[in-house]
Structure formats: C-alpha cells, structure tokens
Amino acid sequence: MASIAIKNMSGDEVGSFDYDLDALSPEINKQLLHDVVVMYEANKRVGTVKTKGRGEVAGSTKKLFRQKGTGRARAGASRTPVRKGGGHTFAKTPKDWTYRLPKKAVRLATRMALRSKFEDNQVCLVDSLSVDGPKTKLIADTLKTLGLASKSVLMVIPEYNIDLWRSSRNIEQLQVSPTNFLNAYDLLHQHELIITKDALESLLNPAAVTA
C-alpha cells in the first residue's frame, strides 16, 4: 500500500489517499506500452496521398507516331510516365493506416501507463475540480498553485464536464479526459497527471473500463 496527499484547487492539502498499485497492474510491460503507442500514432495518420497514374491523366491513348520508318525511337502514348505531363509510374493512392490491438491488451496498457505515473511521482490528486461556467482563469490559477503551469498536463475527471472542458481548451499543453476516454497514449504523452479522487477510485476498480 502507498499513500498520496489530496489537494484542493487552492493547492492546500486536505487529506491523504491510500492505494495499491497492484490493483491497476501487477507490472509494467514496456513492449506492450510501445505497441499501443504505435497503434495510436498509426491511427492518427490521415493517409490521403494521391497522384495520378497513366490511366488518370488527360491525353489520348493513341500512339504518337508510327513504330518504324521515322528514324526516331519508338514511342507510345502521351500519357506514358517518361513524358512530361504523363502519369506517375507507381501512383500513390489513399491508404488507411488504422488497426486495433486486442481490447484486453489496450486496457491493460492504460492501467500500466497509469501505474507508471505513480511510480514516477507525476500524479497530483485533487479532491474535486469544478467551475461555475467557462472560466479559463480559474483553471490557469489552479495549475499555478499546483506548480504545473509550465508543464504538459493531463486532467482526468470522473465524467465529461462541458464547463471544465471549455475552461481548459485555451490553455496550452493542458488536456482534459473523462475516465471512460482515458488511454495509454494520452497518459504517456502528457508529462504530469491531475486526477480527482472520484476518478482514481473508479480506475482502481478492477472492473473499470478504459479506452
């Protein structure tokens, strides 16, 4: 068992929280984390490359001139790749790079990434995060009081909150994620983690579902 201090939005300690890292994952498998990160990166690729082949460029398919008797090298149509304005020899076409690893592996990787944050002391546990309407200054001040204003931060909340999201979207290097959208890529991409007590309790539940 380990313990972590609970802070409020003003940066004051208001209690402590006992947790067991084995409830998240018994160990950290770096190869699995690598494979999941590569998957998320591949799924972000757009793949909208496109060049025209010889069958797509404008021009006649008629032979430019007769095969023999001209004293010149034989020539095909104007759309051949060796001529200016012709099609590409190996034309690029749109490609879908997306793929998906097994769900159990992806969810386990999320728990491993969360465990790594605790082991690296990159977690700030807060009692709650709430705003009365979209107020960016309140969230910015909270990051300052927690000493995280100059770092990339992932803020994990129990469920989607439109006011909290609108208050955070204009802050550079700050990302907000509900627990049901939490994934290993976001956890590893952001340097620090701010998580509410309710969100952590739900994630420590072995039956918790993560992306």
LOKOL-413343 format. One record per residue (C-alpha): residue number from 0; residue in one letter; y, z, x. Coordinates in Angstrom, 1 decimal, decimal comma, padded with zeros to 4 digits, always signed. Each point is the difference from the previous one (the first is absolute). Layout:
<sites>
SITE   n res     c2     c3     c1
SITE NUM   a      Y      Z      X
...
</sites>
This chain:
<sites>
SITE   n res     c2     c3     c1
SITE   0   m +000,0 +000,0 +000,0
SITE   1   a +003,6 -000,7 +001,1
SITE   2   s +003,4 +000,9 -001,4
SITE   3   i +003,2 -001,9 -000,3
SITE   4   a +003,4 +001,2 -001,1
SITE   5   i +001,4 -001,1 -003,4
SITE   6   k +003,7 -000,9 +000,0
SITE   7   n +002,5 -000,8 -002,7
SITE   8   m +002,5 -002,9 -000,1
SITE   9   s +002,5 +002,3 +001,8
SITE  10   g -002,3 +000,4 +003,0
SITE  11   d -000,8 +003,7 -000,7
SITE  12   e -003,6 +001,3 +000,2
SITE  13   v -001,2 +001,2 -003,4
SITE  14   g -003,6 +000,7 +000,8
SITE  15   s -003,1 -001,3 +001,7
SITE  16   f -003,0 -002,2 -000,9
SITE  17   d -003,5 +000,4 +001,2
SITE  18   y -002,1 -003,2 +000,3
SITE  19   d -003,3 -001,2 +001,4
SITE  20   l +000,2 -003,4 +001,9
SITE  21   d -003,8 -000,5 -000,6
SITE  22   a +000,9 -000,3 -003,7
SITE  23   l +001,8 -003,2 +000,9
SITE  24   s -002,4 -001,5 +002,5
SITE  25   p -002,6 +001,6 +002,4
SITE  26   e +001,3 -002,2 +002,9
SITE  27   i +002,3 -002,8 +000,9
SITE  28   n -001,6 -003,4 +000,7
SITE  29   k +002,5 -002,1 +001,9
SITE  30   q -001,9 -003,2 -000,5
SITE  31   l +000,1 +000,4 -003,7
SITE  32   l +003,7 +000,7 +000,0
SITE  33   h +000,5 -003,1 +002,2
SITE  34   d -002,1 -002,2 -002,4
SITE  35   v +002,0 +001,3 -003,0
SITE  36   v +003,4 -000,6 +001,6
SITE  37   v -001,1 -003,5 +001,0
SITE  38   m -001,0 -000,6 -003,6
SITE  39   y +003,4 +001,1 -001,4
SITE  40   e +001,8 -002,1 +002,6
SITE  41   a -002,1 -003,1 -000,9
SITE  42   n +000,6 +000,5 -003,7
SITE  43   k +003,8 -000,1 +000,7
SITE  44   r -000,3 -003,5 +001,5
SITE  45   v +001,6 -002,6 -002,3
SITE  46   g -002,0 -002,9 +001,3
SITE  47   t +002,3 -002,7 -001,6
SITE  48   v -000,2 -002,4 +003,0
SITE  49   k +000,0 -003,7 -001,0
SITE  50   t +000,3 -003,3 +001,9
SITE  51   k -000,8 -003,5 -001,3
SITE  52   g -003,1 -001,9 +001,0
SITE  53   r -000,2 -003,7 +000,3
SITE  54   g -001,1 -000,2 -003,7
SITE  55   e +003,2 +001,8 -001,2
SITE  56   v +002,9 -001,6 +001,9
SITE  57   a +001,9 -002,9 -001,6
SITE  58   g -001,0 -003,5 +001,2
SITE  59   s -002,4 -002,9 -000,6
SITE  60   t -003,7 +000,1 +000,9
SITE  61   k +000,2 -003,7 +000,9
SITE  62   k -000,8 -000,9 +003,6
SITE  63   l +003,2 -000,7 +001,9
SITE  64   f -001,1 -003,3 +001,5
SITE  65   r -003,2 -001,9 +000,5
SITE  66   q -002,7 +001,4 +002,4
SITE  67   k -000,1 -002,9 +002,4
SITE  68   g +002,1 -002,9 +001,4
SITE  69   t +003,3 +001,8 +000,4
SITE  70   g -000,5 +001,2 +003,5
SITE  71   r +000,8 +003,5 -001,1
SITE  72   a -002,1 +003,1 -000,3
SITE  73   r -001,8 +000,3 -003,3
SITE  74   a +001,9 +002,1 -002,6
SITE  75   g -000,9 +001,6 -003,3
SITE  76   a +002,3 +001,1 -002,8
SITE  77   s +003,5 +001,5 +000,5
SITE  78   r -001,2 +003,4 -001,1
SITE  79   t -002,3 +000,5 +003,0
SITE  80   p +000,8 +003,2 +002,0
SITE  81   v +000,8 -002,0 +003,2
SITE  82   r +003,1 -001,6 -001,6
SITE  83   k +003,4 +001,6 -000,8
SITE  84   g +000,1 +001,1 -003,6
SITE  85   g -003,8 +000,2 -000,2
SITE  86   g -002,1 +002,9 -001,3
SITE  87   h -001,2 +002,8 +002,2
SITE  88   t -003,4 -000,4 +001,5
SITE  89   f -001,1 +003,5 -001,0
SITE  90   a +002,4 +000,8 -002,8
SITE  91   k +000,5 +003,7 -000,8
SITE  92   t -000,8 +001,1 -003,5
SITE  93   p +000,7 +003,3 -001,9
SITE  94   k -002,5 +002,7 +000,9
SITE  95   d -000,8 +003,3 -001,7
SITE  96   w -000,5 +002,7 +002,7
SITE  97   t -000,8 +002,9 -002,4
SITE  98   y -003,2 +001,9 +000,1
SITE  99   r -001,2 +003,4 -001,0
SITE 100   l -002,1 +002,6 +001,7
SITE 101   p -002,4 +002,2 -002,0
SITE 102   k +001,9 +002,4 -002,3
SITE 103   k -001,7 +003,1 +001,5
SITE 104   a +001,0 -001,1 +003,5
SITE 105   v +003,6 -000,5 -001,0
SITE 106   r +000,3 +003,3 -001,8
SITE 107   l -001,7 +001,8 +002,9
SITE 108   a +002,5 -001,6 +002,4
SITE 109   t +002,9 +001,3 -002,1
SITE 110   r -001,4 +003,5 +000,3
SITE 111   m -000,5 -000,4 +003,7
SITE 112   a +003,6 -001,2 +000,4
SITE 113   l +001,2 +003,0 -001,9
SITE 114   r -002,1 +002,4 +002,1
SITE 115   s +001,5 -001,6 +003,2
SITE 116   k +003,5 +000,9 -001,3
SITE 117   f -001,0 +003,6 -000,2
SITE 118   e -001,6 +000,0 +003,4
SITE 119   d +003,1 -001,6 +001,6
SITE 120   n +002,3 +002,5 -001,7
SITE 121   q +001,9 -002,8 -001,8
SITE 122   v -000,1 +001,6 -003,5
SITE 123   c +002,8 +001,7 -001,9
SITE 124   l -001,2 +001,8 -003,1
SITE 125   v +002,6 +000,6 -002,7
SITE 126   d -000,4 +001,9 -003,3
SITE 127   s +001,5 -002,8 -002,0
SITE 128   l +002,2 -003,1 +000,1
SITE 129   s +002,3 -000,6 -003,0
SITE 130   v +003,3 -001,7 -000,6
SITE 131   d +002,2 +000,0 -003,1
SITE 132   g +000,5 -003,8 -000,2
SITE 133   p +000,3 -002,5 +002,9
SITE 134   k +001,7 +002,0 +002,8
SITE 135   t -000,5 -001,5 +003,4
SITE 136   k +002,2 +002,6 +001,7
SITE 137   l -002,3 +002,8 -001,2
SITE 138   i -003,1 -001,5 +001,6
SITE 139   a +002,0 -000,9 +003,1
SITE 140   d +001,2 +003,6 +000,3
SITE 141   t -003,6 +001,2 -000,5
SITE 142   l -001,2 -002,1 +002,9
SITE 143   k +002,7 +001,4 +002,2
SITE 144   t -000,8 +003,7 -000,9
SITE 145   l -003,7 -000,7 +000,7
SITE 146   g +000,9 -001,6 +003,4
SITE 147   l -001,4 -003,4 -000,9
SITE 148   a +003,2 -002,1 -000,5
SITE 149   s -000,6 -002,2 +003,1
SITE 150   k -003,8 -000,5 -000,5
SITE 151   s -002,1 -002,3 -002,1
SITE 152   v -001,2 +002,1 -002,9
SITE 153   l -002,6 -000,4 -002,8
SITE 154   m +000,7 +002,1 -003,0
SITE 155   v -003,0 +000,7 -002,1
SITE 156   i +000,4 +001,3 -003,6
SITE 157   p -002,5 +000,8 -002,7
SITE 158   e +001,0 -002,8 -002,3
SITE 159   y +002,5 -002,8 -000,3
SITE 160   n +003,6 +001,1 -000,5
SITE 161   i +002,6 -002,6 -000,6
SITE 162   d +003,0 +002,2 +000,8
SITE 163   l -001,6 +001,1 +003,3
SITE 164   w -000,9 -003,6 +000,9
SITE 165   r +003,6 -001,3 -000,8
SITE 166   s +001,4 +002,9 +002,1
SITE 167   s -002,1 -001,0 +003,0
SITE 168   r -000,1 -003,8 +000,0
SITE 169   n +003,3 -000,4 +001,9
SITE 170   i -000,9 +002,4 +002,8
SITE 171   e -001,2 -001,8 +003,0
SITE 172   q -003,6 +000,9 +001,3
SITE 173   l -000,8 +002,0 -003,2
SITE 174   q -002,9 -001,0 -002,2
SITE 175   v -001,1 +001,8 -003,2
SITE 176   s -003,6 -000,1 -001,2
SITE 177   p -001,8 +001,7 -002,9
SITE 178   t -003,4 +001,4 +000,9
SITE 179   n -001,9 -002,7 -001,9
SITE 180   f +001,7 -002,7 +002,1
SITE 181   l -000,4 +001,8 +003,3
SITE 182   n -001,8 -002,0 +002,7
SITE 183   a -000,9 +000,3 +003,7
SITE 184   y +002,4 -002,8 +001,0
SITE 185   d +003,1 +001,8 -001,4
SITE 186   l -001,1 +003,3 +001,5
SITE 187   l -000,4 -001,5 +003,5
SITE 188   h +003,0 -002,2 -000,2
SITE 189   q +002,5 +002,8 -000,7
SITE 190   h +000,4 +002,6 +002,7
SITE 191   e +000,6 +003,1 -002,2
SITE 192   l -001,5 +001,1 -003,3
SITE 193   i +001,8 +002,0 -002,7
SITE 194   i -002,4 +001,0 -002,7
SITE 195   t +000,4 +002,3 -003,0
SITE 196   k -002,3 +002,9 -000,6
SITE 197   d -001,4 -001,5 -003,2
SITE 198   a -000,6 -003,3 +001,7
SITE 199   l -001,9 +001,7 +002,8
SITE 200   e -002,1 +002,0 -002,3
SITE 201   s -001,1 -003,1 -001,9
SITE 202   l -000,8 -001,8 +003,2
SITE 203   l -002,1 +002,9 +001,3
SITE 204   n -002,1 -000,4 -003,1
SITE 205   p -003,2 -001,8 +001,1
SITE 206   a +000,1 -002,1 -003,3
SITE 207   a +003,6 -001,2 +000,7
SITE 208   v +000,3 -003,7 -000,1
SITE 209   t +002,2 -001,8 +002,5
SITE 210   a +000,7 -003,6 +000,7
</sites>
